[in-house]
Amino acid sequence: MTRDPDTHGMFRGALAIFTRDFRKFLSNPFVIIMTLFMPIMYLIVFGNAMGGTITGIPLGVVQEDPFVGETPFYLAGTEILSTYHQEDKPSLFQVTAFDDEGSAREALDTRRISAYVVFPSDITPNREVRLYVDSSEYMIPTLVQSGVQASLASMGSKNPLQIYNIYGTINYIQFFGVGVIVMAIFMTTMMGGGIALIRDREMGIIEGYLVTPVKRSSIILGTIGSGTVRAFLAGFIIFLTDILIAGVVMRSIWSFVLVVCVLLLICVGITSLVVALSSRFSSQQEYASSVAFLNLLLFMTSGAFYPVLGMPYWLAWLTVVNPEYYAIDALRSIILRGQGLDIIAIDIAAIGIFTVCAIILGIMTYRRTIE
Amino acid sequence: MDSRDEGPATEPGAESPLRADGNESCVPGEDSRDIIRINGITKVFGNAPPLTAVDQVSFSVRRGEIFGLLGPNGAGKSTLIRILTTLMMPTSGTACVDRFDVGRDDERVRTIIGVCPQNSTLDVELTAYENLEFYGNLLNVDRDQLPARIWELLKMVNLSDRAHMPVKTFSGGMRRKLEIVRAFLHYPLILFLDEPTIGLDPESRREVWQQVSRLNTMNTTIILTTHYMDEAEKLCHRIAFMNQGRLVALDTPANLKRIIPTGELVEIGYGNGHYDPGVIPRIQAREGVLGIEVHEQLLRISAKNGSQALPGILDDLEQFGITARSITIRAPSLEDVFIYLTGTGLAGGRTE
């Protein structure tokens, strides 16, 4: 058999390149693990975050004012709502009884409950049952409405159900649009501040300025500063897009200012976190796979796509320590619900603590030597 | 001058008069002509297996001199520079840069040094001017004087007309020159140049040398590493030889050459012509001749004074019917000294 020298040469070259690439792949266990780990995490996190069943929606029940005594209708309604469930799933509602409509409304405004049912004090069938729903959440309003309707029907009630969407009708694009603002900030930050530091390290630029008297804190603050501005611009552009295209309505100038302030705070926080992380990495590849993983975890559990209520317990727990959750919650409160500083104070405090910790972490972990 | 007073590396555990008490170790005593004092610096990398890059090195650099660190690749020169410029912590040992203790007073060390590292650290996406401006701000150069200073430096290296072009469009030589002036932006007391001419063409090398000499006339102490012998010989007042992390010798170029006991080398080529081994004992018997080696078509004779011995040697050759086709007399080069001291050559080194 004769071998064509050209073909032989081609295979040899291809094999050489294959071997080199594969050897490099094997020599970097961190990237291998991340490469395999990512799809698995996608499956677990994404699958659970998006596909979960929503149960235990906090629902208030109250009897119409003036309250004289509990009617059998109210008692029966409360009972049936508490036990209502779909097929073999846990109860759909977690029912709380209120003494008067005022306190129920306050609970709804402060988002302790997602909806409340007002039973008429009179049992006559023509008296309407009122349902007030927090319409700023995705899926939950529909579930509440159908659950309440089914419960009333199973009691054989002929009373009409009057539904009040307290924040008007909100489309999914508006709900999701607010989440995308935060996503834009995170994406820009990943590729912005963090990668800039690593590029400096990888290209050796850092060796040049580490021998100047510039302080470690100056390097960190400068990097966070530039990253923040970029992230803010990205977030702000998405915010404008939400207004112009998704039809998000700004209720007042004050709301607008509040959104800008929250955006800035989130930008500083997320940029600081990314900068703190990046100062520990020396290769762009390792950094990118780690941050992509972090991004997945934080974004999926932020409630941007899907209500946190629908997540399994172990995943929902992550939202408590997830700065993006607070960021999205604060932005939704202002943008979709028209709420003010009083409601988002907790969110702001959480983001503030996170930001300060991230900056301190950034300065502390930053290496002033090149080893 | 005693040529060996600061000679080979101090033995491990050697006492230093400068470390009498912790914090004040770097305050200059009567010996303030030394601007850098290194005492038993060791740097070990990794642990399985550990690599000792710098091994118990001690020496001093005098104020205002051009000091050369010479050695093959991997001798530990750059590591030593990185320790002195606060980029790395030594595993053990101490070093003083002027009045400041490396590792303890790093921030103040950084204010008095200028560094041109071995690998380019220019931001190639910025222009030449922007690169200098960036460092001017990092180095706290007076805001009002910075633009003038930048133009002065750009002019010094003939880059004024390319000031506003991105560095990525520059040739290797232009980048190197820009990087060297950048290190000098803030009039540092000490300038570290790590392989300043590596990869440059002869023309650019000469320009860099001129620049280094010019900077030195402005009272700047310059420490440069190189593995080019000619460069060290041309520029440096004193040279330290490093090999495998150790300091092998330290002296002026002239004194270093006297270390070799072989004196001068007389090389006589006889081409394809007649050769008679009988001539060897005859030459060897001559006064001043220290040794003789026979190579292919070449006799290499070491003599105390080559030119004095030469006529007699030529007489001997004539008697044995050997015709000298070429004759060279040369003093040992720094490379010969290095080989003599270490038994190895300087990889990639050149001699003129």
Interface residues (C-beta under 8 A of the other chain):
Chain A: G204 I205 I206 E207 G208 Y209 L210 V211 T212 P213 V214 K215 R368 T369 I370 E371
Chain B: R82 T85 T86 L87 M88 M89 D106 E107 R110 T111 I113 V115 P117 N119 S120 T121 L122 D123 F134 Y135 L138 L139 N140 R182
